[in-house]
Structure formats: C-alpha cells, structure tokens
C-alpha cells in the first residue's frame, strides 16, 4: 500500500512534504436498510425552522450580574426562505421591579422606546418597538416560542448559558441524565417559606455543560397528569457553539460576524447603566446576532448530502459524523454495543 501510494504521489508531481497522512477509525458495515445492490439513499428531509426568537441580555455590574434589560427580535419566514430573514417584532424587556429599583434608568428606557418606535426593523404592518416586563416576555414570548413552538422555532443566543441564567427565576441541581447540570425555572413563584413552585403546565429547562463551548439542553418533565410530552429537546441554538463546530475556532460574536460576512464593530459604550447609547448597542447586538444566524444557515446549506440541525451541532466531530453516516458507515457503539443507529 505504501509503495503504490508513493508511486501515485510521483505521478502527480507532489513532493514528500505535500503529503498529509490521515487516519479514520470507522467500520464499513452497511446499514441494515442499505442493500448491496442499492445505489440511492433516501432523500434528506431538512427540518428548517419557520420561526426564530433572537435575544440578548445586558446586566448590572457586580458578581450576581442581575438582568438590567433584554433586547429581542422575532422572525417568521416563508417556507424555503433562509431562517431569520423576516422580522415581525423587535423590543425590550425589563425587570418587573425596574421602576422602583432604578427609576431614572426606567424613565430613560421608556423615553428611548417612544423616540425610536418607528425605527424598529420589522415587517410593515407589525407593531413598532415593543416594551414589556420580563415576566410578560417570559410568558408571551419565551414560553410560546421556546416551548409551545419547539417543533418549528429556534431560540437563538450567543453564549446561551449566560443569557438564560439572567432570565431564570429559579435554579436547582439537575437530576437523572442531566445530573451535574442545572434545572432552570422560568415560570412559577415562591411561597412564604421560600420554596419554589413551578407554574402548572410550565416545564423547567435542563442544561448540562460539557465544556465552555458546549451545553446540552432539554425541557424537563411535567406532572404525569399533564398531557404535554416530557423530555422534549429544546431548540436552543447557541451560535458560539455552532460557529466553533463550523470553524474549529473559539470566536467572539464580533469576530464570528466578520468571518461569516457580517462586517461589524462593537460600539464603545459604558456598561452597567441604562443609557441611550447602551440601548442602541443592545438592539444592534441582537440584529447582528440574527445576521450571523442567517449566515450560518447559508453555510450549513452548502452541505447538501447530510442533515445538520443547528441546535444539535456541538463540535466539528458532529459534522464529520454526519458524513460518515451518509456514507453508510456504522459507529462503534452500534457495531459492537448493539445500539440502534439513529
């Protein structure tokens, strides 16, 4: 084998330094549904989301990093369009107690929204720049689009655990297969003794960090008498993770946007207080996060022979494994462990 390879290298005129030795550990058994004489594989059916909820949070200084303001954009696209193209809503959400805790900041926020309402980048005919308390946003936006519409809506963030931690009202250690992670409660209340009670029909979000770049997400179980299916995969698209999977690089939002064609330089603003400059920056941050989301979808669309779902794209190995599956190669756990290929 080495001699024939060397002969081939000489025929094409390559020098030894141009050779790159590689090795792939795979097993070339055919899948059970792929017969020896079969040359065509079933056509891939891509699951392209029709909706996307993109959001980012700004926080107060200090070790707790409490929520100061949240900016979001909601997209709803036609079938076949690049996801994240048609914005139908844009706005801010603020902590329910902001008017009492920071009256000056709340007044600046209200004034900014009133002055910039008509500058919201949304589809004509839809409301201008929105403003609502975070409790209302969690119920009317996050619960609807992250949980109820989980079969067709992506929740798009960059460094998702930070932003999700800012809007969670309760957390506890996760159990079961998410042991070692967190159980985040967004909907519910505490009784007089300080015990948290989840709202009926509202699940917790389970999060299991693998490393600084990757986190597994799933919706937790509801009570047995509830009719919703438990343990549903959450469509949390952390673009920090996805960009790393596509480039094998740890990039910031600014550098990732530049790499994928969204030329953007972050504004130099003062953090830690609500100001017109910070609010403009927050809107711009979300708009470019959405632009990166579109650019990533365009990049993924180039991989026509494999199925890549952004909320399940964890590392470069994810993409490599999809190509091996498309070639009909069984992974070791299936070949030796008796597990069924999925």
C-alpha positions as CSV (number, residue, x, y, z in Angstrom):
1,X,0.0,0.0,0.0
2,X,2.8,2.4,0.9
3,X,4.6,1.7,-2.4
4,X,1.5,2.2,-4.5
5,X,0.7,5.4,-2.7
6,X,4.3,6.6,-3.3
7,X,4.0,5.8,-7.0
8,X,0.8,7.8,-7.2
9,X,2.4,10.8,-5.5
10,X,5.3,10.7,-8.0
11,X,2.8,10.6,-10.9
12,X,1.1,13.8,-9.9
13,X,4.4,15.5,-9.2
14,X,4.0,16.1,-5.4
15,X,7.0,16.4,-3.1
16,X,7.0,14.4,0.1
17,X,6.3,17.5,2.2
18,X,3.0,17.8,0.4
19,X,1.8,14.5,1.7
20,X,-0.6,14.6,4.6
21,X,-1.1,11.2,6.4
22,X,-4.6,10.8,7.8
23,X,-6.5,8.0,9.5
24,X,-10.2,7.5,10.2
25,X,-11.4,5.0,12.7
26,X,-14.6,3.6,11.2
27,X,-16.3,0.3,10.4
28,X,-17.5,-0.3,6.9
29,X,-20.5,-2.5,7.6
30,X,-23.5,-1.4,5.5
31,X,-26.6,-0.2,7.4
32,X,-29.4,-2.8,7.6
33,X,-31.6,-0.7,5.3
34,X,-28.9,-0.4,2.6
35,X,-28.9,-3.4,0.4
36,X,-25.7,-4.4,-1.5
37,X,-27.2,-3.5,-4.9
38,X,-28.8,-0.3,-3.8
39,X,-27.1,2.9,-5.1
40,X,-29.5,5.6,-4.0
41,X,-30.1,6.7,-0.4
42,X,-33.4,8.2,0.8
43,X,-33.7,11.9,0.1
44,X,-32.8,14.1,3.1
45,X,-35.6,16.0,4.6
46,X,-34.2,19.1,6.2
47,X,-36.0,20.4,9.3
48,X,-35.7,24.2,8.7
49,X,-37.4,26.3,11.4
50,X,-40.0,28.7,10.3
51,X,-39.6,30.9,13.4
52,X,-36.7,32.3,15.4
53,X,-36.6,34.2,18.7
54,X,-33.2,36.0,19.0
55,X,-32.4,37.7,22.3
56,X,-29.5,39.1,24.3
57,X,-29.3,40.5,27.9
58,X,-27.4,43.4,29.5
59,X,-26.7,43.3,33.2
60,X,-25.8,45.4,36.2
61,X,-22.2,45.2,37.4
62,X,-21.3,43.0,40.3
63,X,-20.9,39.3,41.0
64,X,-24.6,38.5,40.6
65,X,-24.9,40.0,37.1
66,X,-28.6,40.7,37.5
67,X,-30.7,41.5,34.5
68,X,-30.9,45.2,33.5
69,X,-32.6,44.9,30.1
70,X,-33.3,42.3,27.4
71,X,-33.4,43.0,23.7
72,X,-35.1,40.6,21.3
73,X,-36.2,40.1,17.8
74,X,-38.9,37.7,16.5
75,X,-38.7,36.2,13.0
76,X,-41.3,34.3,10.9
77,X,-40.3,33.2,7.5
78,X,-41.9,31.6,4.4
79,X,-41.2,28.0,3.6
80,X,-37.9,27.7,1.8
81,X,-36.6,31.1,2.9
82,X,-33.3,31.4,4.9
83,X,-34.3,31.4,8.6
84,X,-34.1,34.7,10.4
85,X,-35.0,36.8,7.3
86,X,-38.4,38.4,8.1
87,X,-38.5,40.3,11.4
88,X,-42.0,40.8,12.7
89,X,-41.2,42.2,16.1
90,X,-38.4,43.9,18.0
91,X,-38.3,45.2,21.5
92,X,-37.0,45.4,25.1
93,X,-38.0,43.6,28.2
94,X,-37.1,44.9,31.7
95,X,-37.1,43.5,35.2
96,X,-40.5,43.9,36.8
97,X,-39.2,45.9,39.7
98,X,-37.1,48.2,37.5
99,X,-39.3,51.3,38.1
100,X,-38.7,51.0,41.8
101,X,-35.1,49.8,41.8
102,X,-33.8,52.2,39.1
103,X,-36.5,54.9,38.3
104,X,-34.1,57.1,36.3
105,X,-33.0,54.1,34.2
106,X,-36.6,53.1,33.7
107,X,-37.5,56.6,32.6
108,X,-34.6,56.6,30.0
109,X,-35.8,53.2,28.7
110,X,-39.4,54.4,28.2
111,X,-38.2,57.6,26.5
112,X,-35.9,55.7,24.2
113,X,-38.6,53.4,23.1
114,X,-41.0,56.3,22.4
115,X,-38.4,58.1,20.4
116,X,-37.3,55.1,18.4
117,X,-40.6,53.3,18.0
118,X,-40.8,53.9,14.2
119,X,-37.2,52.9,13.7
120,X,-37.8,49.3,14.6
121,X,-36.7,47.0,11.8
122,X,-39.8,44.9,11.4
123,X,-42.2,43.9,8.6
124,X,-44.5,46.8,7.6
125,X,-47.9,46.5,9.4
126,X,-46.5,45.0,12.6
127,X,-46.1,47.0,15.8
128,X,-43.1,49.3,16.4
129,X,-40.5,48.9,19.1
130,X,-42.1,46.9,21.9
131,X,-41.6,47.3,25.7
132,X,-42.8,44.8,28.3
133,X,-41.8,43.5,31.7
134,X,-39.7,40.4,31.7
135,X,-42.4,38.3,33.4
136,X,-44.7,39.1,30.4
137,X,-42.0,38.4,27.9
138,X,-41.3,35.0,29.5
139,X,-44.9,34.0,29.3
140,X,-45.9,35.6,26.0
141,X,-42.7,35.1,24.0
142,X,-40.3,32.6,25.6
143,X,-43.0,30.1,26.7
144,X,-44.8,30.3,23.5
145,X,-41.9,30.1,21.1
146,X,-39.3,28.2,23.1
147,X,-41.6,25.5,24.4
148,X,-45.0,25.5,22.6
149,X,-43.4,26.1,19.2
150,X,-40.4,24.0,19.9
151,X,-41.0,21.9,16.7
152,X,-40.6,24.9,14.5
153,X,-38.8,27.8,16.3
154,X,-35.2,28.3,17.2
155,X,-34.1,30.2,20.3
156,X,-31.0,32.0,19.1
157,X,-28.4,33.3,21.5
158,X,-24.6,33.7,21.8
159,X,-23.2,32.3,25.0
160,X,-26.6,30.9,25.9
161,X,-26.0,29.8,29.5
162,X,-25.2,33.4,30.5
163,X,-28.4,34.9,28.9
164,X,-30.6,32.0,30.1
165,X,-29.2,32.4,33.6
166,X,-30.2,36.1,33.6
167,X,-33.8,35.4,32.9
168,X,-34.3,32.3,35.1
169,X,-36.2,33.0,38.3
170,X,-35.1,29.8,40.0
171,X,-32.3,27.2,39.6
172,X,-31.5,23.8,41.2
173,X,-29.2,20.9,40.5
174,X,-30.5,18.7,37.7
175,X,-31.1,15.0,38.3
176,X,-31.2,11.9,36.1
177,X,-29.4,12.0,32.8
178,X,-28.7,15.7,33.3
179,X,-27.0,15.2,36.7
180,X,-24.2,17.6,37.1
181,X,-26.1,20.3,35.3
182,X,-28.8,22.8,36.2
183,X,-32.6,22.8,36.3
184,X,-33.8,26.3,35.4
185,X,-37.3,27.5,36.4
186,X,-38.7,30.5,34.4
187,X,-42.4,30.3,35.4
188,X,-43.6,30.0,39.0
189,X,-43.3,31.6,42.4
190,X,-42.0,31.1,45.9
191,X,-44.3,30.5,48.9
192,X,-43.9,32.3,52.2
193,X,-41.2,29.8,53.3
194,X,-39.2,30.5,50.2
195,X,-39.9,27.2,48.4
196,X,-40.2,27.4,44.7
197,X,-43.3,26.1,42.9
198,X,-43.4,25.7,39.1
199,X,-46.4,27.1,37.3
200,X,-48.8,24.4,36.1
201,X,-48.0,23.1,32.6
202,X,-44.7,25.0,32.5
203,X,-41.6,22.9,32.4
204,X,-38.1,23.6,33.6
205,X,-35.2,23.8,31.2
206,X,-32.4,21.3,31.9
207,X,-28.9,22.4,30.9
208,X,-25.8,20.2,31.1
209,X,-22.5,22.0,30.2
210,X,-19.9,19.7,28.6
211,X,-17.2,22.3,28.3
212,X,-17.1,26.1,27.9
213,X,-18.3,25.8,24.3
214,X,-20.9,23.2,24.5
215,X,-24.1,22.7,26.6
216,X,-26.9,20.1,26.2
217,X,-30.5,21.4,26.6
218,X,-33.8,19.6,27.1
219,X,-37.2,20.5,28.6
220,X,-37.9,18.7,31.8
221,X,-40.8,16.5,32.8
222,X,-44.3,17.7,33.7
223,X,-46.6,16.1,36.1
224,X,-47.9,12.7,34.9
225,X,-51.5,14.1,34.7
226,X,-50.3,16.8,32.3
227,X,-50.8,16.0,28.6
228,X,-47.6,17.6,27.2
229,X,-44.7,15.2,26.2
230,X,-41.9,15.3,28.7
231,X,-38.1,15.4,28.0
232,X,-38.6,17.3,24.7
233,X,-35.4,18.5,23.1
234,X,-35.0,22.3,23.4
235,X,-34.1,24.1,20.2
236,X,-31.6,26.4,21.8
237,X,-29.2,27.5,19.1
238,X,-26.0,28.8,20.8
239,X,-24.2,30.5,17.9
240,X,-20.9,30.4,19.9
241,X,-21.1,26.6,19.8
242,X,-22.3,26.4,16.2
243,X,-19.6,28.7,14.9
244,X,-17.0,26.6,16.8
245,X,-18.3,23.5,15.1
246,X,-18.1,25.0,11.6
247,X,-14.7,26.6,12.1
248,X,-13.0,24.7,14.9
249,X,-12.2,28.2,16.4
250,X,-13.4,29.9,19.6
251,X,-14.7,33.2,18.3
252,X,-16.4,36.2,19.8
253,X,-19.7,37.5,18.3
254,X,-17.8,40.3,16.6
255,X,-15.1,38.1,15.1
256,X,-17.7,35.5,14.1
257,X,-19.8,38.1,12.3
258,X,-16.7,39.3,10.4
259,X,-15.7,35.8,9.4
260,X,-19.2,35.0,8.0
261,X,-19.5,38.2,6.1
262,X,-21.4,40.4,8.7
263,X,-18.9,43.3,9.0
264,X,-19.5,44.7,12.5
265,X,-17.5,46.5,15.1
266,X,-19.0,46.8,18.6
267,X,-19.8,50.3,19.8
268,X,-17.7,51.7,22.7
269,X,-20.4,52.2,25.3
270,X,-20.5,52.4,29.1
271,X,-21.9,49.3,30.6
272,X,-23.8,49.0,33.9
273,X,-26.4,51.7,33.5
274,X,-29.4,52.2,31.2
275,X,-28.5,54.9,28.6
276,X,-29.5,55.7,25.0
277,X,-26.1,54.5,23.9
278,X,-26.4,51.2,25.7
279,X,-29.9,50.6,24.4
280,X,-28.8,51.3,20.8
281,X,-25.9,48.9,21.3
282,X,-28.3,46.2,22.6
283,X,-30.5,46.5,19.6
284,X,-27.5,46.4,17.3
285,X,-26.1,43.3,19.1
286,X,-29.3,41.4,18.5
287,X,-29.6,42.5,14.9
288,X,-26.1,41.2,14.2
289,X,-26.7,38.0,16.1
290,X,-29.6,37.4,13.8
291,X,-27.4,38.2,10.8
292,X,-24.9,35.6,12.0
293,X,-27.8,33.1,12.4
294,X,-28.7,33.7,8.7
295,X,-25.1,33.4,7.6
296,X,-24.6,30.1,9.5
297,X,-27.7,28.7,7.8
298,X,-26.3,29.7,4.4
299,X,-23.1,27.9,5.3
300,X,-24.9,24.8,6.5
301,X,-26.9,24.7,3.3
302,X,-23.7,24.0,1.4
303,X,-23.6,20.6,3.0
304,X,-26.3,19.1,0.7
305,X,-25.7,15.4,1.5
306,X,-26.0,15.5,5.3
307,X,-28.5,16.7,7.8
308,X,-27.2,19.4,10.2
309,X,-29.5,20.8,12.8
310,X,-28.1,23.8,14.5
311,X,-29.4,23.0,18.0
312,X,-27.6,19.6,17.7
313,X,-24.4,20.9,16.2
314,X,-21.9,20.6,19.1
315,X,-18.4,20.3,17.5
316,X,-16.6,19.7,14.3
317,X,-17.0,16.0,15.1
318,X,-20.7,16.4,14.7
319,X,-20.3,17.3,11.0
320,X,-17.8,14.6,10.4
321,X,-20.0,12.0,12.0
322,X,-22.9,13.1,9.7
323,X,-20.8,12.5,6.6
324,X,-19.7,9.0,7.9
325,X,-23.4,8.2,8.5
326,X,-24.2,9.4,4.9
327,X,-21.6,7.0,3.6
328,X,-23.4,4.2,5.4
329,X,-20.6,3.6,8.0
330,X,-21.7,2.2,11.4
331,X,-20.3,3.9,14.5
332,X,-18.6,1.6,17.0
333,X,-21.4,1.8,19.6
334,X,-23.8,0.4,17.0
335,X,-21.5,-2.2,15.7
336,X,-20.2,-3.6,19.0
337,X,-22.8,-2.3,21.5
338,X,-26.0,-3.4,19.8
339,X,-27.4,0.1,19.9
340,X,-29.7,1.1,17.0
341,X,-28.4,3.6,14.5
342,X,-30.3,6.9,14.5
